[in-house]
């Protein structure tokens, strides 16, 4: 590490709850992570798309909060990051308290209106709360804070950014593990279902780490990428997102999920991200803390488009477009994996994404084993906001009629049954098909006072995860053992397929309810991207 780099942590935080991040001087050659070298959000800002997150509410939960000009003395300049509201836990923010540079820079990635450093969604409404010093609280207070943000904007907050977490050492359970049952993790899964909000969680990094709530089921966890030859294409080394083997096995095993369930859903740019500090000076920061807001704010761009379609009463658009499961499936299914050669066989992807050890997605066990839907390091690949728009914009297509080559649906399937989506056009030989299925773990609040809200002192009940499978099959085939490709994980809340079609022809996508664990009816979101012949 160069001598001018420092590891910055919030000085008043006990236990390393905020993600460590690297701060470096801004270089003249700094490349925007939201432009062509990154997630291509700038393309959506411009005509004919004109998407900047107007009227869409997103949230931020951290130890601290961004400063507000004229309210906090620590903010001596007027930052281009206007907040819709700032809070302390579940109430109004107090002036000159809990103001933090980390939170301010994360907010800037989302909603900065600065011309030289614009955010991903500069017109989105950002609600930010500080949970405060861990010396005065823990997971119950963090859950309370997250719940309060979901209630803002009339209860319509589409995505919430978590660029912090809890170390296992602070979990009150004996011999705590990343098994999905920490109170904050259960809280995230409960809130996502009750309030229909997509939680975007910064993945774990660094010795000791902040793994809770990265063991959630219903949100999106991110690792971060760095630039190679000026383009964000590679998982950066500090990410703790590797298989638990080798010399660091004992550490890694405490930083990733118990069992076979994968921790990382997707990656986003997070290395040397340009931002303003509290003094108004430009700096560069690195870490999963700054990958997560790229994803959160991309949801705002997509949701602005979806609401535009709804307001103009476009065909194949319903309020299902606002479902957090749909956003999750769309983001994951459109992620970049392998650069297209210009023939469209790799779905027009603009770059090849590499793991820390220079593997591609095609080298991963996720590509080779149908029981593994996500790569350890990159999930389904790297976020691309413009590709997510391409995935989302064709609209919702039901299984009751033939579906378009690219589309999505939100539906229900009954236990021991299935739904088939028949593609209306033959699929091109040797072209890749991308399919993603997402559904929720069921978590219930143990509501002692029956007020339908979490209160400190209450807990949750894990009702488990129903088992759904995903298949690509010839249109006239009903035997799943003869499917062309499948994703049949028994532990994940996501199934993902990225596979080549062996020969041209008509195909269908099958969503099968394989095993009932809780309710007999299971809601799900499905996204697909195919190449018609």
N, C-alpha and C positions, 0 to 999 in steps of 0.2 A: 504494500500500500504506500503511495507517495506520501512524503512528509507533510504536505499541505492538506491532506484529508484528515477529517476527524470524525469520530463516532459521536453523534449528538444524542443525548437522552434528556428528557425532561428532568431538570435537577431536583424538583420537589416531589418526584414520584418515587414511591417505595415499591421494590419488587420488579421493576422493569416492565410495567404494564404497557407502556407505549412502545410501538415498534421502533427498534433502533434504526437510524437512517444515516446515510453518508452525506455530508455537505462538502461541496467543492466550489471553487470559483467559477463564475460563468465565463465560458469561452466564446469567442466571436463566432466559432463554427457550430455553436449549439443548434441542434436540429429539433424541430418541434415534434413532440410525440403525438400530436393530434393531426399532423399533416400526412403527406404521402409516404414519408418514411416510417410513420407510426400507424395510427388506427384509421386514418383517412376521414376523420370527422369534419375537417375543413371543407371537404367536397360537399358535405350535407349542409353546411352553413350557407353556401352560395346558390344562386339560381341554377337549375329550376326548382331545387328542393327547398331552400330557405328554411331549414330546420335549425333552431337554436334553443329549443326547450321551452318555448313560450307557454305560460300558464301551467306548467307541469311542476308539481312539488316533489322534491327529493329531500332526504335527510342526512344528518351527520351526527354520529355519537362518538365522542372521544373523551379522554381524561380532561383536556382543556377545550377551549373554543376559540374561534377567530375573534379578533378585536373588532370593535365597532367605533368608527370615527365619531368624535364628539361625545362618546359615552365612556370610553376607556382611555385613560391618560397614556397607556403604553402604545397607543396607536397615534403617533404624532402626524401622520400623513393620512390622506383619504384613500384607502386601498380600493382598487377596482373590483372588489369582491363583495357586493352588497348582500347582506343576509335578509331574508324575509323576517325571521325572528331568531333571537339568541336566548338560550335558556341555561339554567343551572338545574340539572336533574329534571324534576317535574314542575318547575316553576320558572318565573322570570329570571334572567341573568342579573347578577349584581355587578355594578360598575367596578372596573379595576380589579376584578377577581377572576381567576381561572383562564386568563387570556394566555394563549399559547401559540408559538410560531409554527409548530408542527400542524396543529389544526388549521391555522390560517393558510398554510401552503397546500394542504389537502383540499381545502375549500376552493383555493385558486384554480387547481386543476379542473374542478367541476364548473365553476361559474364566473371565473374572471372575465371582466369586460375590457381589459387592457388590450389595446390594439396590437402591441408587440408580443404579449403573452396571453392570448385569449384562452378561456376555458373550453371544455368540450361542449358545454351547454350554457352559454353566457346569459341566456334569458330565463333559465329555470329558477324556481323559487326554492331557496335553500333554507331549511330549518336546522339549526345546529344547537346541540346541547352538550354541556360539560358534566361529566359524572363526578368530577372533583377528585380530591386526593384519596387514594386507596386507604390511607390511614383512618379515614372516616367512613369507609364503606367498602363494598365488595360486589359480588355478583347480584345480590338482590337489588341494590341501588342502580346497578348498570341495567338490569332488566327494567326497572321502573323508568329509567331515562329513555330507553329504547321505546317502551310503550308510549311514553308521552309524545315522542316525535311522530309515531304512527297516527296519533289523534289530531295532528295539525292539518291545516287546510281542509277543515271539515271532514277529517278522517280519510282524506284522499292523498296519501303520500306514496308514490309509485315505487321508490327504491330508497334504501337507507345504507349509508356507507359506514363501515366499521374498520377504521384503520388503527385499531388497538385490540388488546385482548388480555386474558388472565393467564398467568402461569399455573401449572398444575400444583405447584407448592402452596398456592393460596386456596386451593379447593378444599372445602370442609369434609368431603367424603374420605373415609379411610381408604388408603391405597388407591387414590384417584387415578383413573385412566381416561384416555380419549375414546370413550365408548358411546358418546352422544348423550350422556345423562348428567353432565354438569348442569346446574340450575340455569346458567346463562345460555348454554346451548339449547336446552329444552325451551327456554323462553323465546329464543330466536325462531325456532320451528313453530311454536304456538302462535307467536305474533304474525308470522308470515301467512299462516292459514286464516287466522281470525280477521286480520286487517288487510289481507291481500297486498302485501308489500314484499318486494324482492330485497333480501339482505345480501349485501356484497361485502365479503369478509377478507381482509388482508391475510394472506397465508403466512405461515410461521417462518421465521428466519433467526439465526443466531443462537449461541449457546444459552440454554435456559429457556428461551423462547416465550411466546405468548400463544400457546396452542388453543386455548378455549376462547371463542367458540368455533374453531376451525373443524370441529367434529360434528357440525350441524348437517342435516340432511336436506333442508328445504331451500337453502340459500345457494350462493355462488362463492366459491373460494378461489382466490387468485395467487399465482406466483408472478414473478416479474421478469421481463426480458431486457436485454441490453443490445446495443448496436454493434453490427459487424458491417464494415464498409459503408457506414453511414445509414444503415437501415436496421430497425429493430427486428431481429430474427432469432435471437438465442436466449435460452433460459440463463439468467445470470447466476454466477457461482454461489453467492450467499444464500440462495433459496434452500431451505431444508425440505426438499421435496424429492428425495431419492429413496430407492428401495433399502430396507434395513439390512444391509450386508456390509461386510468389511470392517475396517478399524473403528468406524464411528457407529456401529450397529446399536449399542445400548442407548446412546443419545438420540439417534434417529427414532428408535422405537418409542421413546417417550414424547416425540414431537409429531407423530403421525397417528392416524386412526388405528385403533385396535382391530386386528383381523385383516381381512382382505379388502375392506372398503377404502377407496382412494380418497385423498384429502384435497387434491387440486382439481378444479373444474375447468379452468381456462387460464391463460396468461395474458398480460397486458404490459405495455412499456412502463418501466419503472427505474431505469438507470439514467442518471444525470438529467433529471427533469427540471427545466427552468421554472423558477417561482420567485415570488417576492417574500422577503422576511418581514418581521414586524416593523422594521425601520424603513421599509420601502426600497431596500437594496435587492438587486437581482442576485440569485444564487442558484446552485444546482443541487438537487437532492436525489437520493436513490433509496429504493426499498419497496416492499409490497404495499406499504402505506400509500404510495403514489401510483401504483398500478390499479388498486381498487377504485379510486375515484374516476378513472377513465371508463370503467365499466358502469358505475352508478350513473354517471352523466350521460352515457350512451343510451341508457334506458329513457332518459328525458327526451332525447332526440326522437327515438322511435315512438314514444308515447305522444309527442306532439303530432307526428304524422298520423298515428292511429286515431287520435281525437279529431283531426281534420277530416279524415275519411268518415268518421261517425257523424260529424256535424253536417256533412254534405250528403249523407245518406247513400254512400257508395255500396254497390252490390258486394256481397261476401264480406261485410264488416258488421260485427256485433260488439257489445261491450266485453265479450270474451277477450278482445284484443288488450284489455287492461289487466288480464290475469298475470300474476307473477310467474306462474308455471310456463306460460306462453313466452314471456320475456326470457326465461332461463333456457328454454328449448331453442329459441331463435338465436340467442347469443352463442350458445355452444355449437349449434349445428352449422353456423356460418363461419366459424373460426378458421383461420388460415392454417394449413398443414404443409402442402406440397405445391411448389410453383407449377403453374400450368404452362405447357409448352406452346400455347397459342391455338391448340386444337379443341380446347374446351373440355377435354377428358378429365381434367382435375378441377372442374367446376370454376374455371377462371381465376383460381387463386394466384395472388401476386408474388408470393415468396414461399420459400421452404423454411420451416421453423426447426431449429436444432435444440437438442437437449444440452445439458452442461458438458456431456462427453461426446457431443457432435453426432448423436443419433437423430434420425428423422422419425416421424410418427410411424412410417412404414417398417421401421426396425423394432417397434415397441411390442410388448406383449399384448397391449390393447388392440393392436391390429391383427395379431395372430391368434388370440384366444377369445372366443365368444363370451366367456365368463368374466372378461375384464373390459369394461367400457371406456376407462379413462387411463391415460398414461400417467405414471407417477409424477413426472415433472411438469408436463404441459397440459394435462387434462385432455381436452379435445383440440387444442391448438391455441393460436393467438387471436385475440379480439381484433375485429375489423368492423368499424361502425358502418362503413358504406356497404359491406357485404351483409351485415345484419339488416340494413334497410332493404337490400335486394331480397333477402329471405322473408322479411315481414310484409313487404308491400303487395305481393300478390293476393294477400288476404286469407280468409278462413274457408276451408273446403271440407265439407262433411263427408263421412264415409257412405252416405246414402246414395251418392252418385259418383261418377268418375271424377278424379281430381287432376288438377294442373301439375306440370312437372315440378314446380316450386310452390310451396305453400305451408300452411300450418292449420292445426285444429285444436280445440279444447273440448273435451267430451268426457263421457263416463263409460266404463265397461263393467259388466256384472261378473261376479265370481264364476269361474269355470267356463267362461265364454270368451269371445274375441270379437274384434272389429277389423274388417278389411278395408283398406284404401286402395282402390284400383286406379292405377295411373292411366290417364286417358290417351297417352301417346306411347308408342314403343320406345324403349330405352336404347340408346346407342351402344353398340358393342365396345367393350373395354373401357367404357366411361365409368367414372366413380359415382357412387350413390352415397349421399350423406343423409343419415336419419338420426334423430334424437327424440327420445321419449323421457319426459320428466313428470314426477308425481311426488306427493308429500308423505312424509312420516306423520302419523297421527299422534299429537301430544295434547293432553287435556289439562286444564288448570284445576287444581284442587282449591276451589273457591270457598274459603271459610265463611266469608260474610255475604256471599251471593250477590256481589255487586258487578259481576261479569268483567272484572278487571284484576290484574295482579296487584297485590299489596305485599310489602315487606313482611315476611313471616309465612307467606304461602309457598306452595310448591307445585310441581307438575307431575303428571302421570304419563309415562311412555306407553302408548298403545301399540307401538310397533309399526312395521312397514309391510304393506301388502306386496306380493311378488308379481310384477308384470314382466313380460318378455316381448321382444321386438324381432320381427323377421322381414326379410325381403324374399318374396316367393314368385315363381312363375304364376301367371294369372289363373291358370286352370289347375293349380296344384293345391291340395288341402292338407297334405302331410308335412308338418313342420320339419321333420327330419330330412326332407328334400329341399329345404330352403336354400337359396343362393348364399345368403349371409344371415347371421343372427347375432343378437346381443342378449345374453341370458344370465347376467349377474344375479346372484341370490342375495346380495348384501347392499347393493347401491340403490339410490332413488333415481338413478339415471341409467338408461340404456342408450348406447351410441354405436352406430354402424358407419364405417367408411370403407367401402370395398368396391372393387371393379366388377362390372357385370360381364360374365363370360361370353355371352352372345346377345345380339340384338333380339328384342321381342317385347311382349307385353308382360308387365310385372305388377305385383300388388304388395302393399305394406300391411303386415298383420300386427296388431296390438293384442296380446293374449294375457288374460288374468289367470296366472298360473296357480297362485296359492293365496288363500285368504288368511290374514292374520288378525284384522280388526273388522272393518265394515265390509258388507257384501258388495257395495257399489264403490268403485274407485274412479275419481276424477284424474285426468291426465292431460298433458299437452304434448303434441306431436309436431315436429317440424321435419320437412323433407326437401331435398334438393337433388334433382336428377337432370340428365342430359337427354332430351328427346332425339330420336333418330331423324 
